[in-house]
Structures are given as structure tokens and as C-alpha cells.
Amino acid sequence: MDANPVICQGAPQSLSAKFEGSFAYLTVRDRLPTILTKVIDTIHRNKNAFFEEYGEEGVQAEKRAISFLSRLRNELQTDKPVVPLTDAQEDALAWNTYLQFQQRHQGELSPVSWFKSPWLYVECYMYRRIQEALWHNPPMCEFDVFWESKTQSFLDSAPAVMALCSHQGEIKRNLPQSSESQRMEYLLKLLQVSLWGNKCDLSISAGQENSQRGGSPLDSLDGLRSFLLLDQSKQVWVALTTAARGNHQGQGQRSEVRVDIVLDNAGFELVTDLILADFLVAAGIATEIRFHGKSFPWFVSDVTARDFHWTITQTAAANHKGMSACGVQWKRYLKEGAWSYHDHAFWTLPHEYCDMASSAPDLHASLSSSHLLVFKGDLNYRKLVGDRDWPTDTPFSRALRGFSPAPLVSLRTLKADVQVGLGAGQGEELSRDTPTWMTSGSYGVIQFCSPEREQ
């Protein structure tokens, strides 16, 4: 993997905690230390479990990991220089090369540090350092410090999951008699459900409970419509149906259409993504879904392979007819190959996605074979557009800076002060009426871009 980033010319400066009072500043000052404190507490609370499983070796590993993370928290809070990784993981070289790039870009007189460097970089770096603390201290290497909060988020969302799975069963019963326009309406609604599922983000709540409580999330869609700043979901429908027609191989043969979903949060949001993927296959809109998650715990609630398979198993085993039916079907999709789960080191590097073609050409080539890329959530959006101070009316395609392996759609609730593709004056009006519109998580976008044309 080539670790050297692409220098993207003409892009605005990166968001950073050096701008005192900005959301990036408040995140680095307040939210990141809170997350580290919760990680330390989680490891300490599991001290007895480490002893029972590993004996005294487990206790000593727990102490060393806590000491490492306490030092990390102090480095962050006192704006110490960012230091190279020292573990033996395969991605360490890429991280250390990226640090050298940041230092060259920043200038030798100003060391790369928590408050003076790009927010996207230092936030990603913190989560990689959390893993370094564990990887340095076997036998704790595989311990997921966020596992308890992710599983609890799923369990707390049970009523909403039940309602969504029941609705899915109703849709699938109606599919054989449904018209093309009805299937389109089903898709548009499930795209919105998947979008608003992104509200359940444990990194933005610093690990506090943030599940989907209450009844059916479908009942809230009308009330959320005024918070949907961009709804380009019909372009998603057009892209998929065009792909199906373009790949038609003859009378009676099913077209091959692949959709890649780059996941964000575990818990309720993951269920909304699985529901969307289930519909795409059941309705014959897509024949293959590839899910992309993280190769280690990341940003508190991001999906790993363990989260993905645990969620499907829990759903299949639920004492609820609708949930169980969904979970059993999802297992069947995985067994038959219609669904598959993938991870790649690139998703847990600090690179912006315009770097992918040079830094992870294998991943970029794979995504180029897709008919639609679905990027879920805020971090993916920040990496798509570079987490930079773009004017809000900047065309989405321009902010992507050459990243266009396939038609793509971003489903994102806004939790960072970056947004592009809005109409002239729309961002300014929102700022006047609701100063926190970019960071509250209340607003969302379904934002599409095709390689063939500018937005």
C-alpha cells in the first residue's frame, strides 16, 4: 500500500482545532478526552475478566494498557507533538509515512500536534493509538473496548428494529404485485430510513447512550422531511435501473448489478443498512451487495466483522417473527454469496478518499466494478470531501477532487462543520436561522454524484 497522499490543488484549508471555538476545537478539547476516559474505565472494569481468562498476565496487560492510554490522554490535552506508531502492525508504516507528510506540509517550525493539525487526521490517529495500546499488550490484543456500548445500542433499539423488520416483511409480501413506481417508492423510503439511522452515532455522543428508541422509524419520516437538505434519491433509482438495463444479457436472464455499502455505525444504523440491502436483492434491483467495514474497532461504534455477524445472528435468534425472518434471510444471502463482508486497511487510515487510487489501488479497482457506492455517515463524508472549509455551494463533484470510481451516494446526518452541494445562499440562511445546523445531527443529506457529470 502506497502511504503517500495526493496533493490536491485548489482545496481550502483543513478543519482544525487551531481555530479556537470551532467544532473541531471543541471536539479535540472535550469529546476526545471523554472518549479516552471511557476506554480506560472499560478496560479497568474488565480487570477481573482478564484475570479469569489470562491469569496474572492479563492483569499486568490491563495495567500497561491503562498507563499507555493515560499518557495518550495527557498528550492530547496538553497539545503534545504527534509521535510515530511503534507496534508491528502492517499499517504502521503507512501511518508513520503520513505523519511525515503532515510535518512537511505544516513546516518544520510547527510540529504536528493535536490542536494545530488537521482535525480529521488527529481524530483518526487517536483511534489507531487506542489499538496500539492493546496490540502492545497481549493477551489483550483482540479486546474491543467499544463492544459493550455497541451491543447495548442494538439491544436498546429493539422496538424500532422489530417495527422495521415487520415493515420489511410487508414490503416483501407485496413485491410480486408491485409496479416499478411502487418499487421506486419503497427504495426512496428505505434510503431515508438508512439515512436517519445515522443519528445513532456513539462517537458524536462520546459513548453516551444514543440508540433508536420508540416505535417504527418509518412513522417519523414525514416529520423529518424539512431537515433533509438534499434528497437526490431518485438519481440513485435511475443509476440502478440504468445499470440493470445496460447489463441485460438476453431474454429471461437476470442482469448482474452490484452495490457496495461502506458502513458506518453498528447497532440500529447497521440494521437499517441491512434492511436496505435486503430490499435491493429481494426486489431484483441488485444481485450482489458488498458491505465494507473496519478491520478493528474504530470511532466508538463503527462496524467490524464481529459486529456485522453478531447483529445478523442476534436478529435471526430474536423471539419476534419479523426480526427472525429477516435474520434467517440475511444468513441465507451470506451463504449463497448474494451478500459478502469485506474490510481493508485503507478504511482505518487517515487518508482522504481522493488518495485511494494511489494509496490503495486494489480497493479503488474493486469499487470501480460496482454500479453504486453507498457511503454511510459523517466520517465517510468528511473523507470524501476532505474535511475542509468548502463554501457550502461548492459542487459535490469538485469537492471529491477526482474520486469517482463509480456512481456514489452519501447518506449522512450532519455532525461536522463541512457540507457541499447546497444551493446558493442556502448555507448562509441555515446559519442565520440555526447556527448549529452543521453539527447537531438534526439535518441530513442524500447526496448523489455520477462520474459522468458535474453536480
C-alpha positions in Angstrom: 0.0 0.0 0.0 1.4 3.4 -1.0 1.1 5.6 2.0 1.8 8.9 0.3 -1.2 11.2 0.0 -2.1 13.0 -3.2 -1.6 16.8 -3.0 -5.0 18.0 -4.1 -4.5 21.5 -5.5 -7.1 24.3 -5.0 -8.7 22.8 -2.0 -9.5 25.0 1.1 -7.6 24.6 4.3 -8.5 21.6 6.6 -10.7 22.0 9.6 -8.6 22.1 12.7 -8.7 22.6 16.5 -6.3 25.6 15.9 -9.4 27.6 15.2 -10.5 28.2 18.8 -14.2 27.9 19.4 -14.8 25.8 16.2 -16.5 22.4 16.4 -13.1 20.8 15.7 -11.6 22.7 18.7 -14.5 21.6 21.0 -14.2 18.0 19.8 -10.4 17.8 20.4 -10.7 19.7 23.7 -13.7 18.0 25.2 -15.1 15.0 23.3 -11.9 13.1 22.5 -10.6 13.1 26.1 -14.0 11.9 27.3 -13.9 9.0 24.9 -10.4 8.1 26.1 -11.6 8.2 29.7 -14.4 5.9 28.9 -12.0 3.5 27.2 -9.7 3.5 30.3 -12.7 2.8 32.5 -13.9 0.0 30.3 -10.5 -1.7 30.4 -10.4 -1.3 34.2 -13.9 -2.7 34.7 -12.9 -5.8 32.8 -9.9 -6.4 35.1 -11.4 -9.5 36.8 -12.4 -10.9 33.4 -8.8 -10.5 32.2 -7.6 -12.3 35.3 -10.1 -15.2 35.0 -9.1 -15.7 31.3 -5.4 -15.0 31.3 -4.3 -15.0 35.0 -1.7 -12.5 36.2 -0.5 -11.9 32.7 -3.9 -10.4 31.9 -3.8 -8.2 35.0 -0.4 -6.8 34.0 -1.5 -6.2 30.4 -4.5 -4.3 31.7 -2.3 -2.1 33.9 0.1 -1.4 31.0 -2.7 -0.6 28.6 -4.3 1.9 31.0 -0.9 3.5 31.6 -0.4 3.9 27.8 -3.9 5.4 27.3 -3.5 7.8 30.3 -0.3 9.1 28.7 -2.1 9.4 25.4 -4.9 11.4 27.0 -2.3 13.7 28.6 -0.5 14.2 25.2 -3.8 15.2 23.7 -4.9 17.6 26.4 -1.6 19.4 26.5 -1.2 19.5 22.7 2.0 17.4 22.6 3.5 16.6 19.2 2.1 13.5 17.5 4.5 10.6 17.7 5.1 7.7 15.3 3.5 4.3 15.9 5.7 1.7 17.5 3.8 -1.5 17.0 4.5 -4.1 14.4 1.1 -4.0 12.5 1.2 -3.8 8.7 -0.4 -0.4 8.6 2.2 1.3 11.0 4.5 2.2 8.1 1.6 3.9 6.2 0.6 5.9 9.4 4.2 7.0 10.0 4.7 8.0 6.4 1.5 10.0 6.6 2.9 11.8 9.7 6.0 12.7 7.8 3.8 14.1 5.0 1.8 16.2 7.6 5.1 17.5 9.0 6.4 18.5 5.6 3.1 20.2 4.8 2.9 22.0 8.1 6.6 23.1 8.1 9.4 22.2 10.4 8.9 25.1 12.8 5.4 23.9 13.8 5.3 20.2 14.9 2.3 18.1 14.1 0.2 18.2 17.2 -3.4 17.6 18.4 -4.6 21.2 18.3 -2.5 22.6 15.5 -3.0 19.9 12.8 -6.0 18.7 10.7 -8.8 17.5 12.9 -9.6 14.5 10.6 -6.0 13.3 10.9 -5.7 13.6 14.7 -9.1 12.1 15.4 -8.3 9.1 13.3 -4.8 8.9 14.9 -6.4 8.7 18.4 -8.3 5.6 17.5 -5.3 4.0 16.0 -3.3 4.8 19.1 -6.0 3.1 21.2 -5.4 -0.1 19.2 -1.7 0.4 19.7 -2.2 0.3 23.4 -3.9 -3.1 23.0 -1.6 -4.6 20.4 1.4 -3.7 22.6 -0.2 -5.7 25.5 -1.0 -9.3 24.6 -3.1 -11.2 25.6 -5.5 -8.2 25.3 -4.8 -7.7 21.6 -8.3 -8.7 20.4 -10.3 -6.9 23.1 -12.9 -4.5 21.7 -13.1 -1.5 24.1 -16.3 -0.4 22.4 -18.1 -3.8 22.3 -20.3 -3.2 25.3 -21.7 0.1 24.1 -22.3 -1.2 20.5 -24.2 -4.3 21.7 -26.2 -2.3 24.2 -27.1 0.2 21.4 -28.6 -2.7 19.4 -30.5 -4.1 22.3 -31.9 -0.7 23.4 -33.2 -0.2 19.8 -35.2 -3.5 19.9 -38.7 -1.9 19.4 -37.6 0.1 16.4 -35.8 -3.0 14.9 -38.9 -5.1 15.4 -41.1 -2.4 13.7 -38.6 -2.1 10.8 -38.4 -5.8 10.3 -42.2 -6.2 10.3 -42.4 -3.4 7.7 -39.8 -5.2 5.6 -41.9 -8.4 5.7 -44.9 -6.5 4.5 -42.9 -4.9 1.6 -41.6 -8.3 0.5 -45.1 -9.8 0.5 -46.2 -7.0 -1.7 -43.3 -7.1 -4.1 -44.7 -9.7 -6.6 -47.7 -7.5 -7.3 -45.8 -4.2 -7.1 -45.3 -1.8 -10.1 -42.0 -0.2 -10.9 -43.1 3.1 -9.5 -44.1 1.3 -6.2 -40.7 -0.4 -6.0 -39.1 3.1 -6.5 -41.1 4.5 -3.7 -40.1 1.6 -1.4 -36.4 2.3 -2.3 -36.7 6.0 -1.6 -38.3 5.4 1.8 -35.7 2.9 2.8 -32.9 5.2 1.7 -34.4 7.8 4.2 -34.6 5.2 6.9 -30.9 4.3 6.4 -30.0 8.0 6.4 -31.8 8.8 9.6 -30.4 5.6 11.2 -27.1 7.6 11.1 -28.3 9.7 14.0 -27.3 6.7 16.3 -23.6 7.6 16.4 -21.7 6.8 19.6 -18.6 8.8 18.7 -20.6 12.0 18.4 -22.2 11.3 21.8 -18.8 10.5 23.3 -20.0 7.0 24.0 -23.2 8.0 25.8 -26.4 6.0 25.0 -27.6 7.1 21.6 -29.9 4.3 20.4 -33.1 4.5 18.3 -35.9 4.3 20.9 -39.6 4.4 20.3 -41.7 2.7 17.7 -41.4 2.5 13.9 -38.8 4.8 12.4 -41.0 5.0 9.3 -43.6 7.0 11.3 -41.1 9.8 11.7 -40.1 10.3 8.1 -42.7 12.9 7.3 -41.7 15.0 10.3 -38.0 14.8 9.3 -38.6 15.9 5.7 -37.9 19.6 6.4 -34.5 18.5 7.8 -33.5 16.7 4.6 -31.3 19.4 2.9 -30.6 17.4 -0.3 -32.7 14.5 -1.5 -31.2 13.0 -4.7 -32.5 9.5 -4.0 -34.3 9.4 -7.4 -30.9 9.6 -9.0 -30.0 6.5 -7.1 -33.0 4.7 -8.6 -32.1 5.9 -12.1 -28.5 4.7 -11.6 -29.5 1.3 -10.5 -32.2 0.7 -13.1 -29.9 2.0 -15.9 -27.2 -0.4 -14.7 -29.8 -3.3 -14.9 -30.8 -2.4 -18.4 -27.2 -1.9 -19.5 -26.2 -5.3 -18.2 -29.1 -7.2 -19.6 -27.7 -10.3 -21.2 -30.8 -11.6 -23.0 -34.4 -12.6 -22.7 -35.1 -14.3 -19.3 -31.6 -13.7 -17.9 -31.2 -11.7 -14.8 -28.9 -8.7 -15.0 -25.9 -8.5 -12.7 -26.0 -5.3 -10.6 -23.5 -4.8 -7.7 -24.0 -2.4 -4.9 -21.2 -1.6 -2.3 -22.2 -0.2 1.1 -19.4 1.4 3.0 -20.8 1.1 6.5 -20.7 3.5 9.5 -22.2 2.6 12.9 -23.2 -0.7 14.4 -26.4 -1.1 16.3 -29.6 0.3 14.9 -27.9 2.0 11.9 -26.5 -1.3 10.7 -30.0 -2.8 10.8 -31.3 0.0 8.6 -28.4 -0.8 6.1 -29.2 -4.5 6.2 -32.9 -3.7 5.5 -32.0 -1.6 2.6 -29.6 -4.3 1.2 -32.3 -6.9 1.7 -34.8 -4.9 -0.3 -32.4 -4.3 -3.2 -31.9 -8.1 -3.6 -35.5 -9.1 -2.9 -36.8 -6.6 -5.4 -34.3 -7.7 -8.1 -32.8 -4.2 -8.2 -29.3 -5.6 -7.3 -27.9 -9.1 -7.4 -24.8 -8.6 -5.2 -24.2 -6.5 -2.1 -20.8 -6.0 -0.7 -20.6 -4.5 2.8 -17.4 -2.7 3.8 -16.5 -2.3 7.4 -13.5 -1.6 9.6 -10.7 -4.1 10.4 -10.5 -3.1 14.0 -12.7 -1.1 16.5 -12.9 2.5 15.2 -14.7 5.7 16.1 -16.5 4.0 19.0 -19.4 2.5 17.1 -18.1 1.7 13.6 -18.9 -1.8 12.2 -16.3 -4.5 12.4 -16.7 -8.1 11.1 -17.7 -9.2 14.6 -20.4 -6.5 14.9 -21.7 -7.4 11.4 -22.1 -11.1 12.0 -23.3 -10.7 15.6 -26.1 -8.4 14.6 -27.3 -10.9 11.9 -27.1 -13.8 14.4 -29.0 -11.8 17.1 -31.7 -10.8 14.6 -32.2 -14.4 13.4 -32.4 -15.6 17.0 -34.9 -13.0 18.2 -38.2 -14.0 19.7 -40.0 -11.9 17.2 -41.4 -13.3 13.9 -40.4 -10.3 11.7 -36.9 -10.0 13.2 -36.2 -13.7 13.0 -37.4 -13.9 9.4 -35.1 -11.1 8.4 -32.1 -12.5 10.2 -32.6 -16.0 8.7 -32.8 -14.5 5.2 -29.7 -12.4 5.8 -27.8 -15.5 6.8 -29.0 -17.2 3.5 -27.8 -14.2 1.5 -24.3 -14.6 3.0 -24.3 -18.4 2.5 -25.4 -18.1 -1.1 -22.9 -15.2 -1.9 -25.5 -12.5 -2.7 -24.1 -10.7 0.3 -20.5 -10.5 1.5 -18.5 -8.6 4.1 -15.1 -7.0 3.4 -12.6 -4.9 5.2 -9.5 -3.2 4.0 -6.7 -1.3 5.8 -7.5 1.9 3.8 -10.7 2.4 5.8 -8.7 2.9 9.0 -6.0 5.1 7.6 -6.3 8.9 7.8 -6.3 9.4 4.1 -8.9 11.4 2.2 -10.6 9.3 -0.4 -9.0 11.2 -3.3 -5.9 9.4 -2.2 -7.4 5.9 -2.8 -6.4 5.4 -6.4 -2.7 5.8 -5.5 -2.7 4.6 -1.8 -5.0 1.6 -2.2 -5.2 0.8 -6.0 -6.7 -2.7 -5.3 -9.6 -1.2 -3.3 -10.1 1.5 -5.9 -10.2 -1.0 -8.7 -12.7 -3.2 -6.9 -15.0 -0.3 -6.2 -14.7 0.7 -9.9 -16.6 -2.5 -10.7 -19.6 -1.5 -8.7 -22.8 0.0 -10.1 -23.4 2.1 -6.9 -21.3 3.0 -3.9 -23.3 3.9 -0.8 -21.2 5.9 1.7 -22.8 5.9 5.1 -22.3 8.6 7.8 -20.3 11.6 8.8 -16.7 10.3 8.8 -17.1 8.9 5.3 -18.4 12.2 4.1 -15.5 14.0 5.8 -13.1 11.8 3.9 -15.0 12.1 0.7 -14.7 15.9 0.6 -11.5 16.2 2.7 -12.9 17.7 5.9 -12.1 21.2 4.5 -13.6 24.6 4.8 -15.5 24.4 1.5 -18.2 27.0 0.6 -21.5 25.2 1.1 -22.5 25.8 -2.6 -19.3 24.0 -3.9 -20.3 21.3 -6.3 -20.1 17.8 -4.7 -18.1 16.5 -7.7 -15.5 19.3 -7.3 -15.1 18.6 -3.5 -14.5 14.9 -4.3 -11.3 16.0 -6.2 -11.2 13.2 -8.7 -12.6 10.4 -6.5 -15.2 8.8 -8.9 -14.7 5.1 -9.2 -18.5 4.6 -9.7 -21.7 6.4 -9.1 -21.9 7.2 -5.4 -24.4 8.4 -2.9 -23.7 9.7 0.6 -26.3 9.1 3.3 -25.2 11.4 6.1 -26.6 13.3 9.1 -24.5 16.4 9.6 -22.2 16.2 12.7 -19.2 18.2 11.4 -18.9 21.7 10.0 -18.5 20.7 6.4 -21.2 20.4 3.7 -21.1 21.0 0.0 -23.6 20.9 -2.9 -26.2 23.2 -1.4 -28.0 25.9 -3.3 -26.6 29.5 -3.5 -27.4 31.2 -0.2 -28.9 28.0 1.4 -26.0 27.6 3.9 -26.0 31.2 4.9 -29.8 31.1 5.5 -29.4 28.0 7.7 -26.6 29.6 9.7 -28.8 32.6 10.4 -31.7 30.5 11.5 -29.9 27.6 13.1 -26.3 28.3 13.9 -25.6 24.6 14.9 -27.1 23.1 11.7 -23.8 21.6 10.6 -23.0 19.8 13.8 -26.3 19.0 15.7 -27.0 15.7 13.8 -30.5 17.1 13.1 -30.1 17.7 9.4 -29.3 15.1 6.7 -28.5 14.7 3.0 -28.9 12.0 0.4 -26.3 13.3 -2.0 -25.5 11.7 -5.3 -22.7 12.0 -7.8 -22.1 10.3 -11.1 -18.7 10.1 -12.7 -20.3 11.2 -16.0 -21.4 14.7 -14.9 -20.9 17.6 -12.6 -23.4 18.2 -9.8 
